């Protein structure tokens, strides 16, 4: 309960940061970030312990859509870091949005859904880690960027591999995710204004 409340408050604050701090020069990233955070906030209302099956289904659909939006943001950033001659077509950055469409095909298959959630989250984390190694990336050589990545990884491990070990693990992964997202959003909003030439205009 408390972990979910903190996660909700953190999400609202991150939404405020994105709206007020991210430059309009990054309109695509800003718009997708806002939509992603709003979807995450809405999904929290379907994550109560007493949720019925239809609410669980809606929560899962919102969750996979949110992951797809995060992957889209990462692809936009990766594309912006590449030399113009080596950039893939812009429309390809939206290819992760096909994932929710395929998700409808396996919505009743628990094991496959779990694999998709775990793998898409893992891919997003891997791309984020790789971005930290890019010299021109927003959070390159930023200790806060590294901290946020480590905290989010800890949340990922806690959720997928440790949650059954102790009742408190649910609150722990929520607190870790809250901290990791907050630090990454703060780092992003502070750095983007100084590195506009590396982003898509």
N, C-alpha and C positions, 0 to 999 in steps of 0.2 A: 504493500500500500504506500508506504513512505517513499520507497525507491521509485515507484511509478509517478508519484506526485512530484518528486524532484526532477525526474526525467521530463515531465510535462512543463514545469516551470522553466527548466533549461531550454526546452524547445521554443517556448514563447520568447525568451530573451534572445536566443539565436535568431529568431525571425526578426526581432527588432533591429539587431545588429546588421543583418543582411539588408533590410529595407533602408536603414539610415546611413550605412557606411560603405556599402559596395557601390562603386562608381557606375554610372549609367553607360559608360563606354563598354562595360561588360554586360550589356543588357540581356544577352541570351543566358549567361551564367546566373545573373541575378534573378531573372524570371524563373528559371528552373529551380534554383535554390529555394525561392519563396514557395513555389508550388510543392516542392519536396517536403519542406518543413511543415507546411499546412496539412499535407496528407498525413504526415507522421503524427501531428497533433490530433487530427480527426481520428486516426486509427487507435489512439489511446482510449477513446470512449468505447471501443469494441473489445478491449483487452481485459475486462473484468473477469474475475474467477467464475462468475455466474452466467457468463455469456452463453446464449443458446447457439445451436449449430449454424444458423444463418448469420449470426453476428461473427462467429469464428471465421466463416467463409469470407465475409466482407473484410475482416481484419487481415486475412491472408492475402486477399487481392490488393488491398491498399499497401501491404508490406512489400509485395513483389513489385508493385508499381513504383514504390519509393526507392527500392534498390536499383531499379532500371533507370530512374531519374538521376541517381547518384552516379551510376556508370556513365550516363550521358554527359554529365558535368565533367567527369574525369576525362572522357574522350575529347571534349571541347578544349580542355586545358592542354592535353597531350598534343592535339593538332596545332594549337597555337605555339607550342614550343618548337615544333619542327620547322626547318627552313621552308619557305613558300613552295619551292619546287618539289619537295618531298611530301607535301601535305595531301592526305587522302581527301576525297570529295566531302564537302561539309555535311551533306545529307546522311553520311554514314555515322556521324556522331549520334544520330537518333536510332540507330539499329537496336540498342538494348531495349527500346520500347516495344519490340516484338515479343519479348519474353512474357509479359502478362497475357498476350494473346494465346501463346502456346500453353500457358498455365491452366487455361480453361480445360484443356484436354486431359489433364492429370489431376484435376481438382479433388477427385475422390480417392486418390492413391497416396496414402500417408508417406510411405517410404520414399517415393519419387519426389514428393513435395519437399520432404526434409532434405534430400540431396540437392535439390535446386536451390533452396534457401541457403544451405551451408556453402555451396559452391559459388553462388553469385555474391554472397557477402565476402567470401574468401578472395574472389577475384577483385572486388572493389578495394579490399585491404591491400592486396598485392600491388595494384596499380598505384594506390596512394603511397605505398612504401617506395616504389620505383620513382615516383615523382620527387620524392625527397632527395634522390640522388642526382636529379637533373640540375645542372648549374644555374639555369635560368628560371627554375621553378619558383613559385611564390614562397614556399617554405624551405628552400634550399639553405643548408647550414643554419637553420633555425632550431635552437634547442627545444623550443615550444612545439614545433612541428614534429620532432622526434618523440617528445613526451606524449603528444596527443596520439601518435601512431601506436606507441607501446601500450597506452592505456586502453585504446580501442581493441587492440589485439588481446589484451587481458580480459576485456569484456567478452570478446568473441569466444575465447577458450572457456571462460566461466559458464557462458550460456550453453555451448554445445557439448562440453565434456565434463563439467564439474557440477552442474545444477542439481543432480540427483544425490550428491554427496552430503549436502546439508541444507536445511530449510532456508538458511540465510543467504544461500548462493543466489537466489533470485534477486534479492535486494542488492547484493554485491555487484552483479553484472549490470544492473540498472544504474547504480551509482558510478561505476566505471565508465559506462557508455555516456552518461551525462557529462562527466568530467572530460572525457576524450573529445566529444563533439564540441563542447564549449571552447576548449583550448584550440581546436582546429579552426573553428569559425572565427574566433578572436584573432588568431594568427593570420588567417586568410584576409580578413577585413583590414587589418593593419598593414599588410604587405602589398596588397593589390594597387594601392594608390602610387606606390613607388616603383612599380614594375609593369606599368601599362603596356609598354612596347612588346612584352612577351605574351600578351593576351590577345584574343580575337577581338577586334573592334566591330 
